[in-house]
Amino acid sequence: MAYIVIAVCFGLAGGAIGKLKGSSFFLWFLISGLVPFFGLLAAIVYRFERDELRRQCPRCGKVTKIYDAICTRCGQEFDYPDVAIAPESWERTPASRH
């Protein structure tokens, strides 16, 4: 019983951290709940989705993450781009970072 309480608490913490970083709450809840300490640690060191470089689909113009291999709108397969678009986090910079 104690393990279940610990696993649920770690799962909630990992899910919340994963959601804050732009990933799936349910995925990180499962990872952190099944492997309590290491799952939460993995959620903490996981990348922020908004810090990833992006690219624009040459066929339909949809902006996707640079690591995507196929456009989810039109199905165009991507090669590694010559030019990348700045991450979302760079667009929302505070006024103090001129």
N, C-alpha and C positions, 0 to 999 in steps of 0.2 A: 504493500500500500504506500509506503514512504517513497519507493522508487517512482511510482506513478505520479505522485504529487511533485516530486523533483523534476521528472521528465516533462510534465505539463508546464511548470514554471519556466524551465529552460526553453521549451518550445515556444511559449508566448514571447519570451524575451528575444529569441532568435527571429521569430516571425516579425516582430515589431521593427527590429533592426533591418531585416531584409526589406521590409516595406518602405522604410525611410530611405533606403538606398536605391529604390526604384525597381526592386525585384518582387517576386511573388511571396506574399505572407504565408500561404499554405505550404509552399515548398520549404521555406526556411523554418516553419513550425515543425514540419516532419523531420528535417535534418537535425535540428537542435533538440527535438524530443527523443529521437532514436539514439543519438549519440550526444548526451547532454553537454558535457563540457566542451568537447571538440567541435560540436555543431555550432554552439554559440560563438566560439572563437572564430570559426570559419565565416560566420555571418558578419562578425566585426571586421575582419580583414578583407571581405569581399568588396569589389570595386563599386563605385557609385555609377549608376547608369548614365546620369546626366554629364559625367566627365568623359564619356567615350566620344571619339571623333565620329563624324557622320559623312555620308555621301549622298549624292542625288542620283536617282535612277535616270539613265539616259533616254529611256523610252517614255515613261509616264511623268517623271519629275518628282516622284515621292522621295522625301528625305528619310533615310534609314541609317542605322548604326553601321559603321565601317566594317564590322565583322560579319554582317549579314551576307549570305552567299546568293540569295534569291530575293527579288522584290516581292513583297506580300500583296501588292496591288495588281501587278501585271504579269508576274512570273518570269521576268527578265533575269537571266543569270549574270552575276557580276564577276569581273576580274578585279584584281586589286587596283584601286583608283590611283591616278597620277596626282589628283588634287583632292584634298579632304576639306570638309566644312568644319568649322570650329564647334566644339562641344556646346551643348545647351547651357552648361554652367557658365560659359564665357559670355553668353548673351545677357545674363542676369547679374552682371557685376555691380557691386555697390558704387555709389558716386565717389567714394574715397579711393577707388582703385584706378584713377585716371592714368 
